[in-house]
Amino acid sequence: MLRVGGIMDENILGYLTEYFQMNDFFTNFYEIIFTDKRIIILNSGQTFRAWITRADVAYNKRQKLFNMNIEDIYNSFEDKEIESIYYKDIEEIALSRRTFMKNGKIDIKLKDGNKTYYTTKKLDIFEFEKILKINDIPVNTKIN
């Protein structure tokens, strides 16, 4: 567990990295940070899909992220790049493993809608369970 000091006394419990959302023109990259109070969804980059389809534009930001605390994250990224979801607003988190035909995904079901992010990485289900269960995070989870 990483200790966070300073203004925001919050612990970073773990990360799910290399997630994305796609539309017709762009791929947006996200890093998902679990703390003891909330999930922080960090928009770490964007690329034009047809132009650079396999580039990892978020690599440098992701590497720096692992050495940051919450205060550093808020000082290093613009407000529009950061979204906080408090655990009390989450009804369920569903994780799906990547298969030969489909990307893995995390689906965060909220009281007022859903947030879905995809990954081409093999999901570390045990890491996800460790983050939530060992730290007694009060969220229903489902693993497919």
C-alpha positions in Angstrom: 0.0 0.0 0.0 1.4 3.4 -1.0 1.0 6.1 1.6 -0.1 9.5 0.5 0.6 12.5 2.6 0.0 16.2 2.2 -3.3 17.9 1.6 -5.2 14.8 0.5 -4.7 12.1 3.1 -5.6 9.2 0.8 -4.0 5.8 0.1 -3.4 4.5 -3.4 -4.3 0.8 -3.2 -3.5 -0.2 -6.8 -3.8 0.4 -10.5 -5.4 -1.1 -13.6 -3.6 0.3 -16.6 -3.7 0.4 -20.3 -7.5 0.8 -20.7 -9.2 2.6 -23.6 -12.4 3.8 -25.1 -12.9 4.2 -28.9 -15.2 6.2 -31.1 -15.2 6.7 -34.8 -12.1 8.9 -34.9 -10.2 8.7 -31.6 -8.9 6.2 -29.1 -8.7 7.7 -25.6 -6.4 5.9 -23.1 -7.1 5.6 -19.4 -5.4 4.5 -16.2 -7.7 3.4 -13.3 -6.4 4.2 -9.8 -8.0 2.6 -6.8 -7.7 4.5 -3.5 -9.3 3.8 -0.1 -12.0 6.4 -0.9 -12.7 6.3 -4.6 -11.7 5.3 -8.1 -9.8 7.8 -10.1 -10.1 7.5 -13.9 -7.2 9.3 -15.5 -7.3 10.2 -19.2 -3.7 9.6 -20.1 -3.8 10.3 -23.8 -5.6 10.3 -27.2 -4.7 9.2 -30.7 -6.3 9.5 -34.0 -7.4 5.9 -34.7 -6.8 5.6 -38.4 -3.4 7.4 -38.2 -1.5 5.7 -35.4 -3.6 2.6 -34.5 -1.0 0.8 -32.3 0.9 3.6 -30.7 0.9 3.8 -26.9 0.7 7.5 -26.5 0.1 7.1 -22.7 3.3 5.1 -21.9 5.3 8.1 -20.5 2.5 9.4 -18.4 1.8 5.9 -17.1 5.4 5.4 -16.0 5.4 8.7 -14.1 2.1 7.9 -12.5 3.4 4.9 -10.6 5.7 7.3 -8.6 3.0 9.9 -7.8 0.7 10.4 -4.9 -2.8 11.8 -5.1 -1.6 15.4 -4.7 1.0 14.9 -7.5 -1.6 13.4 -9.8 -3.9 16.4 -9.3 -1.0 18.8 -9.8 0.3 17.0 -13.0 -3.0 16.5 -14.9 -5.7 18.9 -15.9 -9.1 18.7 -14.2 -10.7 17.5 -17.5 -8.3 14.5 -17.5 -9.4 13.3 -14.1 -12.7 11.8 -13.0 -13.4 10.6 -9.5 -16.0 8.0 -8.7 -16.7 7.5 -5.0 -17.4 3.9 -3.9 -20.8 4.9 -2.5 -21.9 5.8 -6.0 -21.0 2.4 -7.5 -23.5 -0.4 -7.7 -21.2 -3.0 -9.2 -17.8 -3.4 -10.9 -17.8 -6.2 -13.6 -14.5 -7.4 -15.1 -14.3 -9.5 -18.2 -11.2 -11.3 -19.3 -9.7 -10.9 -22.8 -10.4 -13.7 -25.2 -9.1 -14.4 -28.7 -12.1 -12.5 -30.2 -12.8 -9.8 -27.6 -10.9 -7.3 -25.5 -11.0 -7.4 -21.7 -13.1 -4.8 -20.1 -14.1 -3.2 -16.8 -17.7 -2.0 -16.5 -18.4 0.3 -13.6 -22.2 0.4 -13.0 -23.2 3.6 -11.3 -26.5 4.7 -9.9 -26.9 7.2 -12.8 -25.2 5.2 -15.7 -22.3 3.0 -16.7 -18.6 3.6 -17.5 -17.0 1.0 -19.7 -13.3 0.7 -20.5 -11.5 -1.9 -22.6 -8.0 -3.4 -22.6 -6.0 -5.6 -24.8 -3.9 -6.8 -21.8 -4.5 -10.0 -20.0 -6.3 -8.9 -16.8 -4.7 -9.7 -13.5 -7.9 -10.8 -11.8 -6.0 -11.6 -8.6 -4.6 -8.1 -8.4 -8.1 -6.6 -8.8 -9.5 -8.9 -6.1 -6.6 -8.1 -3.8 -7.1 -4.3 -4.2 -10.8 -4.5 -3.3 -11.2 -7.5 -1.0 -8.1 -7.2 1.2 -8.7 -3.5 1.6 -12.4 -4.0 2.5 -13.6 -1.8 -0.3 -17.5 -1.9 -0.1 -18.2 -2.6 -3.8 -20.0 -5.5 -5.4 -17.8 -7.2 -8.0 -18.5 -9.7 -10.7 -15.8 -11.5 -12.8 -16.6 -13.0 -16.1 
